[in-house]
Amino acid sequence: MQVLAIIPRCVDCIATRAELHMTWTKSQRNVVIAAYLGWTLDAFDFFLMVFMFKDIAKDLNSSMQLVATAVFLTLAARPLGAFLFGRIADRFGRKPALIWNILAYSVLELASGFAPSMTALLAIRTLFGVAMGGEWGIGSALTMESIPASARGVVSGLLQIGYPSGFLLATLANDFLYDRLGWRMMFMVGAAPAVLVFFIRRGIDESPAWRQLKVAPRVGLGGVLKRDWKLALYMVVLMTAFNFFSHGSQDAYPSLFLKLQHGFNNSVTSDITIVANLGAICGGLLFGTLSQRIGRRRAMMLGALMAVPVLPFWAFGSSPLILGVGAFLMQLSVQGAWGVIPVHLNELSPAEARGTFPGFCYQLGNLLAAVNLNLQVAIAEANGNNYALAMASVIGVVAIIITLLVFFGPERRDVPMDHTPGPAPSASKMALTNASGS
């Protein structure tokens, strides 16, 4: 919990640096805290389940494969949630949409602990996926539309590290609470994010950009997609590559690589996983801040390319120490590139659909990258269960793909977030503008 305790001080530091350009309000500080905690606790709720497969299968008389299907259904439902809650955010406001979203995933996490059967649990976790899919897009849009432009980079990194922060908290909860509470009570612990609703209701204001949009001539989502379909396609392809980057470095790593291939016990596996998540947190903050100085595209390319020289330590290390160093550096790289994504997608997205556009493109990319684990298992099995080769192959290829996509892609650093009529710049047009830098 010490990770969460330092967030208000971190936000105050960001605000102090940004005051050279604009004085922060209490609501602006609070919206950053709320968005970070919303994504952190959302990820915490999701990752709790991955530690509980064995006991859930035993208590509900089910197979491990069927329990694992619950995770797949959660991920598969996320694009639907991004679309539904995004439309609510564009129509009724970012603040009420975020409140209803956090309530929804908290209640569904609580309900998971009361599931009487595997069928019921699968249904609940699918609905949880819908709620989980909505948080990132709404929280990032509300934040980027509310804070000073000079602080967007570092705040972007702060928001994105909510995901590894949630994974880290779930790992710690598993280590210290699971044996005492059991899987049903752990789901009830996961309902804690509901208290954020009171903080959001009292502590933050509605996005000023959305208030301006509310009185502007309304353009429907269909009209926006017809106008900006090339940009939407580019963002989905980019997020597919980015999700291969993150899942390719995470999904097979603890259980299949560390436990199965190296034979490490739970303690060593947990320690390396914690070190990796600390690297992810450092990377998100570092590269998010760096993007404010050198540009979004340059920071993302630097993060992606950094993964290539790290591959030998991360995938082919021979001892826990070397693998731990590799895990830290790999997640510094992966989540460093990811740390720029919240601000980059929101700056690219058309104002009329900013509640929907970033989150939906992100989650569609996540869905398309859901084949990652099966792909890595297939590569490993074809090479004598060599998961090191499988992971290194995927990450090496995807790092280059991301670099090329970003190099030839658009950038709109520090663009005003208020409503400006007309199309967002297309990927091809902006690529010519930004090929030599932002």
Sequence and secondary structure as in RCSB ss.txt:
>XXXX:A:sequence
MQVLAIIPRCVDCIATRAELHMTWTKSQRNVVIAAYLGWTLDAFDFFLMVFMFKDIAKDLNSSMQLVATAVFLTL
AARPLGAFLFGRIADRFGRKPALIWNILAYSVLELASGFAPSMTALLAIRTLFGVAMGGEWGIGSALTMESIPAS
ARGVVSGLLQIGYPSGFLLATLANDFLYDRLGWRMMFMVGAAPAVLVFFIRRGIDESPAWRQLKVAPRVGLGGVL
KRDWKLALYMVVLMTAFNFFSHGSQDAYPSLFLKLQHGFNNSVTSDITIVANLGAICGGLLFGTLSQRIGRRRAM
MLGALMAVPVLPFWAFGSSPLILGVGAFLMQLSVQGAWGVIPVHLNELSPAEARGTFPGFCYQLGNLLAAVNLNL
QVAIAEANGNNYALAMASVIGVVAIIITLLVFFGPERRDVPMDHTPGPAPSASKMALTNASGS
>XXXX:A:secstr
 HHHHTHHHHHHHHHHHHTTT    HHHHHHHHHHHHHHHHHHHHHHHHHT HHHHHHHTT  HHHHHHHHHHHH
HHHHHHHHHHHHHHHHH HHHHHHHHHHHHHHHHHHHTT  SHHHHHHHHHHHHHHHHHHHHHHHHHHHHHS GG
GHHHHHHHHHTHHHHHHHHHHHHHHHTHHHHHHHHHHHHTTGGGGHHHHHHHH    HHHHHHHHS    HHHHH
HHHHHHHHHHHHHHHHHHHHHHHHHSSIIIIIIIIIT   HHHHHHHHHHHHHHHHHHHHHHHHHHHHH HHHHH
HHHHHHHHHHHHHHHH SSHHHHHHHHHHHHHHHHHHHTTHHHHHHHHS GGGTTTHHHHHHHHHHHHGGGHHHH
HHHHHHHTTS HHHHHHHHHHHHHHHHHHHHHTS   TT   S   S    HHHHHHHHTT  
